[in-house]
Every structure is written in structure tokens, then in C-alpha cells.
Amino acid sequence: MVVGAGGDLPVTASDALGVAKQLRDPGRCAYPPGQVRCLTNAEARRGAVLEALDWLGGAAGPEATATVYFSGHGAETPEHYLMPHGYQMSDLPGTAITGREFTEKLRAIRAKKLIVLLDCCFAGGVADAGAEAKGPAWVKSPLPPDVIEALGASSGRVVIASSRKDEGSWTGTPYSVFTRAVLEALAGYGAFEQDGFARVLDLALYVGRMVANRTGDKQHPIIKVARLEDNFALAYTAGGSKQPKKLEWSESAPDVLVAGVSAADVANWRRILANRREARLLMEERMSDYVEYTEVPLTLIRNKRRTDEEIAELERKLGGG
């Protein structure tokens, strides 16, 4: 289920259309069109979004992989809300979706493998390089605690929010920074192994790294994982081919392995890289528990920086960059 609220934030509709297009593309993610429901602008009102979540809960069986993507405003008043098309600040209960309602719908999805992507802006501002933050400056909100609580209820659930409590979610061309990284990951960029599949942890780690890099450390996605048993596949990267294809609008290209390197070296680098990525994910989860970045212990920050450097070097060896 893909939602772009549109309205006073038109970039969100563009983001959602881009995600839905790539999921349906037979040469990329190759989802059957009938299995992808996309709501944008006037189609993305409160009632329609809740109905689409009900549809997903009924259509996705236990062995399915389900994706929920929402791009729009977020609010904390103090109740947490996702703001679909047509929201009214004077009637949030009737026009917006509370974190509790959203959580109940997520719990009803039977799929054992679920990823929730929230490209919501909770703080206004102006960014560098011609980009700007989504949303008005009157609202700041972290990832809704109801969603975090729901994560702990069952395994195989991953939630990725586009930014921390005190950060904006930055736009760009042709997509917002967060959504652009999601689309690249779905196309196989940053994949640990080129096996033709976009996998959930590869996506999470790639998005976390690229969003921070591209915003000059102004935006940091929050990643919450509940008892993940395997790095499950979300989609094909290239319609069943193991060779990833460059996205037409991206100036970068998917990573490829270096020719002339022994298989033993590559296997060893991959094992080390997997361990370092897991360590960084745990560090990021711990760091996201702090409300303000300045509250994070200095030792934890230094350890993460050192781990980032080790990961970058291993990725350079494996990607030829």
C-alpha cells in the first residue's frame, strides 16, 4: 500500500507515484499491478487510507511480504497523527489518522514479513543545495510510539521513519531524499549480495547511510526492527535478473564487484561487512532512543564513526568505488 497525501505538500504525491511505479515495473520489482494499491491527492483521504490498510490486511496472507509506504505530514498535538489528504487541524480525529489507529491496522496484517516506510516531515526549515524540508514549522513529532509498540508484538516487522524528532525530511529532485534512497535500494543499489533481490536489511542500511550523507548529517532515518529471523526479500531488483540496472534519474550506478579479486577474499570481506553492518544497526537503534543528538554518549558516537569508516572501506573493496 502506497500513499502520498499531496494537497499542500505535492512532493508527497510524486514520491508515492514513483514508489508504486517501480513496484509495478516488470523490469524492476515486478509486483503484479493488482497487488499494489496507490493513493495520492484526493484519493488519499482518511477513509480511503484506512480502507486500503484493511484491504492489505485481508489480501496479504501469512507467507506474504507486505509493504506500507506513507508520505505526508506528521503531527503531535499531543496525540500522534499521520495527516492524509484533506486533513483539518480543527478536526484531526475526523480527518487524520492517529498513531493508535495506524497501529491497529498494522497488527491486522497477517504477513510475517512487513516493512513500514514513513516519509513524514515533523519539522520545517530550509536545506542546502536547493532542497527544502517538507511540512510547516508548527509541528514536531517523533516516530509514533504506538507503531514502535506494535513492532514488539511480533517478529518480522521493520519500521523506517525518514528522520529524527528534531529534524526535517528533505525534498529533492525528482524525489525526496528519503524516497530516492528507498527507490535506489529497491533497484539493488548497496545490495550486500547481487542475487537479484532487494532485501530488507540492505534497504535499511543503505537508506540510513545515504540520507545522512546527502543531507550533510541534517537528516537521520530511524530504524526499528522486531526479532528479524532473516534478511528477507522485498522484491526483485531487475525483474528477475541478477544484474541490477541503473535508474534513469539517478546519477549514480549500482555497485559491482571488482574484477580480479579472489572468491575467498570476497567471501571474507562479505562476512566482515555483514558483522559491521549488524553492529552499526544496533548502534543506530540505541542512538535513536535519545531525544537529542547531544545526549548520545561520546563513546557510542566514536564507535559508530569508526564502524562507518570500516564499512565504507569494505564497501569500496566490494563495490570498486
Residue pairs with C-beta under 8 A, 6 or more apart in sequence:
1 37
1 39
1 52
1 53
1 55
1 56
1 67
1 68
1 69
2 16
2 19
2 20
2 23
2 36
2 37
2 38
2 39
2 67
2 69
3 16
3 38
3 39
3 40
3 44
3 49
3 52
3 69
3 70
3 71
3 72
3 84
4 12
4 13
4 14
4 15
4 16
4 17
4 38
4 39
4 40
4 41
4 44
4 71
4 72
5 12
5 13
5 40
5 41
5 44
5 70
5 71
5 72
5 73
5 83
5 84
5 85
5 87
6 12
6 13
6 40
6 41
6 42
6 44
6 85
7 41
7 85
7 86
7 87
9 72
9 73
9 121
9 134
9 135
11 71
11 134
11 171
11 175
11 176
12 40
12 71
12 72
12 119
12 134
12 176
13 40
13 41
13 44
13 71
14 174
14 175
15 71
15 119
15 175
15 176
15 179
16 38
16 39
16 40
16 44
16 69
16 71
17 38
17 40
18 174
18 175
18 179
18 183
19 38
19 69
19 179
19 182
19 183
20 36
20 38
22 28
22 29
22 183
22 186
22 187
23 29
23 31
23 36
23 67
23 186
23 235
24 31
24 33
24 36
25 239
26 239
27 238
27 239
27 245
28 186
28 187
28 235
28 236
28 237
28 238
28 239
28 245
29 186
29 198
29 234
29 235
29 236
29 237
30 235
30 236
30 239
30 240
31 235
35 59
37 52
37 55
37 56
39 48
39 49
39 52
40 85
41 85
42 85
42 86
43 85
44 72
44 84
44 85
45 84
45 85
45 86
45 95
46 84
46 86
46 87
46 94
46 95
46 96
46 97
48 84
49 70
49 84
49 97
50 97
50 101
50 105
53 68
53 102
53 105
53 106
53 108
53 109
54 105
54 108
56 66
56 68
56 109
57 105
57 108
57 109
57 110
60 66
60 109
60 110
60 111
61 110
61 111
62 110
62 111
62 112
63 111
63 112
64 110
64 111
64 112
64 113
65 111
65 113
65 114
65 115
65 232
65 233
65 234
66 109
66 111
66 113
66 114
66 115
67 114
67 115
67 116
67 117
67 234
68 106
68 109
68 114
68 115
68 116
68 117
69 116
69 117
69 119
69 182
70 82
70 116
70 117
70 118
70 119
70 120
71 119
71 120
71 176
71 179
72 82
72 83
72 84
72 85
72 120
73 82
73 83
73 87
73 120
73 121
73 134
73 135
73 136
73 139
74 80
74 81
74 82
74 83
74 118
74 120
74 121
74 122
74 135
74 139
74 141
74 144
75 81
75 83
75 92
75 96
75 122
75 139
75 141
76 122
76 139
76 140
76 141
76 142
77 92
77 139
79 92
79 98
79 99
80 98
80 99
80 141
80 144
80 145
80 146
81 87
81 92
81 96
81 97
81 98
81 99
82 96
82 97
82 99
82 102
82 118
82 120
82 144
83 96
83 97
84 95
84 96
84 97
86 95
87 95
87 96
88 94
88 95
98 146
99 144
99 145
99 146
99 147
100 146
102 144
102 146
102 147
103 144
103 146
103 147
103 149
103 150
106 114
106 116
106 147
106 150
106 157
107 150
107 153
111 156
112 154
112 155
112 156
113 156
113 200
113 232
114 156
114 157
114 158
115 158
115 159
115 160
115 200
115 203
115 234
116 147
116 157
116 158
116 159
116 160
117 160
117 182
118 143
118 147
118 159
118 160
118 161
118 162
119 134
119 162
119 169
119 176
119 178
119 179
119 182
120 134
120 135
120 141
120 161
120 162
120 169
121 133
121 134
121 135
121 162
121 163
121 168
121 169
122 135
122 139
122 140
122 141
122 142
122 163
122 165
122 167
122 168
122 169
123 133
123 135
123 137
123 139
123 140
123 163
123 166
123 167
123 168
124 133
124 135
124 136
124 137
124 138
124 168
125 132
125 133
125 137
125 168
126 132
126 133
127 133
127 168
127 170
127 215
127 218
128 216
128 218
130 173
131 170
131 171
131 172
131 177
131 215
132 170
132 171
133 168
133 169
133 170
133 171
134 168
134 169
134 170
134 171
134 176
135 168
135 169
140 165
140 166
141 165
142 161
142 164
142 165
142 222
142 291
143 159
143 161
143 222
143 224
147 159
147 224
148 159
148 224
150 157
151 157
151 159
151 224
151 225
151 226
152 226
153 226
154 226
154 227
155 226
155 227
155 228
155 229
156 226
156 227
156 228
156 229
156 232
157 225
157 226
158 200
158 204
158 223
158 224
158 225
158 226
158 228
159 222
159 223
159 224
160 203
160 204
160 207
160 221
160 222
160 223
160 224
161 221
161 222
162 169
162 176
162 178
162 211
162 219
162 221
163 169
163 178
163 219
163 220
163 221
163 222
164 219
164 220
164 222
164 288
164 293
165 291
166 291
166 292
166 293
167 218
167 219
167 220
168 218
168 219
169 176
169 177
169 178
169 219
170 176
170 177
170 178
170 215
170 218
170 219
171 177
172 180
172 214
174 180
174 249
175 183
175 249
177 211
177 214
177 215
177 219
178 207
178 211
178 219
178 221
180 250
181 206
181 207
181 210
181 211
181 214
182 203
182 207
183 247
184 190
184 206
184 210
184 247
184 250
184 252
185 191
185 198
185 202
185 203
185 206
185 207
186 198
186 203
186 234
186 235
186 237
187 198
187 237
187 238
187 244
187 245
187 246
187 247
187 254
188 194
188 196
188 198
188 237
188 238
188 244
188 245
188 254
189 206
189 244
189 250
189 252
189 254
189 255
190 202
190 205
190 206
190 209
190 210
190 255
190 315
191 197
191 198
191 199
191 202
191 237
191 244
191 254
191 255
192 199
192 201
192 202
192 231
192 270
192 273
192 274
192 277
193 270
194 242
194 243
194 244
194 256
194 257
195 242
196 236
196 237
196 238
196 240
196 241
196 242
197 233
197 234
197 235
197 236
197 237
198 233
198 234
198 235
198 236
198 237
199 231
199 232
199 233
199 234
200 228
200 231
200 232
200 233
200 234
201 228
201 231
201 277
201 281
202 231
203 234
204 223
204 225
204 281
205 277
205 280
205 281
207 221
208 220
208 221
208 223
208 284
209 308
211 219
211 220
211 221
212 219
212 220
212 221
222 288
223 281
223 284
223 285
223 288
224 285
224 288
225 281
225 285
237 244
237 245
238 244
238 245
244 254
245 254
246 253
246 254
255 315
255 318
255 319
255 320
255 321
256 319
256 320
257 266
257 318
257 319
257 320
258 317
258 318
258 319
258 320
261 317
266 318
269 314
269 317
269 318
270 318
272 310
272 314
273 311
273 314
273 315
273 318
276 307
276 310
276 311
276 314
277 311
279 307
280 304
280 307
280 308
280 311
283 300
283 303
283 304
283 307
284 304
286 300
287 293
287 296
287 300
287 301
287 304
290 296
315 321
